[in-house]
Amino acid sequence: MWILIFILIVLIGAGIFWYIQQKEEEAVLTAEPTVVTETTPSGPDVDIYNGGVPKTPRNNQWNGDAANRWTPNGWVDSQGNAVEWFRAEQNVPVWAQWHLVGAGQAKSWKDCQEAARREGYKSWGYRKGDRSCFAYNDNNFMMRMRDPNYITKAPDHVMGCTEPGQKLVEGCEDWTKGDRVRGIGGSGNRRPLDPNPQGGSLEQCIAKGKAKGVEAIFYSTQNHQDRRYTSMCYEIQDPDNLVGFTGSKTDWHHIQACTDPSKKVINGCQ
């Protein structure tokens, strides 16, 4: 009799144990995934501007209508009719990654910094309101922020350079090495570096030139007054004329660079 009671207790205990194990496995299988956003520690030398973004020139704003498209003769609608291509109420540059990180996915500006580093952007923007990130294809667009008149006040926005030691007012670039300089002098013979010469970054322009065996490139930044030339990449066909050229620190619109980072523009990229 006691043996039967003992066996019954063991069977009941085993059943309870099995039931608990099944529930735990189900809980693991049905649990909501946890999204972990990695951040990069940032030292005190990370340049940040809190409360504003570069003011986008009216001729450099996105039309916003997906049916419109750019042609060499200007913007046209789906029927090919000429249209005004800017939409002034939208302060959105043409060449931008407007959602580098989607709404609600950035816990702080550090997540934007890390996303920019991961995707190859030298600068980034953080929207505090919806906790999203954005980036401009041309980080040299940040140079506009050296002039207070070229800053659009935006209390819920934060701008910054991706790498410590770089400055927004310098376009988040390192100008000390001599492999790239600002200014339009020196070279005079250049042509668009096809295919798709417009819309990329300075680094993409340099990489394209290097892949094609070009010694030096010319880049029109997104700061250029004429929309036809913003973020435009050219091959410099007369790099010898760059010899002695030191550039202009006040030029926001043009950059000339060697495709070999060990060379210097002042030496004609030789």
Number of C-alpha atoms within 10 A of each C-alpha: 5 7 8 9 10 11 11 12 12 12 12 12 12 12 12 11 11 11 11 12 12 10 11 10 10 11 11 10 10 8 8 8 8 6 7 8 13 12 16 12 8 14 10 8 11 15 20 18 14 15 16 18 22 22 19 22 19 18 19 24 20 19 21 13 12 8 10 19 16 13 11 6 8 14 17 17 16 11 8 11 10 16 13 12 21 21 16 15 8 13 18 22 23 22 20 17 16 17 13 20 20 13 14 13 16 22 16 17 23 20 22 31 28 21 24 24 17 10 10 14 25 25 31 29 29 28 22 19 11 13 20 24 30 23 26 25 27 25 25 27 26 29 22 21 20 14 10 11 10 17 17 15 14 13 13 14 20 21 26 27 28 29 21 14 14 20 21 25 17 20 22 24 20 14 14 8 12 19 22 28 25 21 21 18 15 20 20 14 12 16 14 16 21 13 8 10 19 20 20 21 25 25 18 16 26 27 16 21 24 16 10 12 10 19 21 32 29 31 31 28 25 31 23 19 15 12 17 17 18 24 27 24 32 23 25 26 17 15 26 17 18 23 16 12 19 18 21 14 11 9 14 21 21 23 22 30 28 28 25 17 14 11 19 23 28 22 18 22 22 15
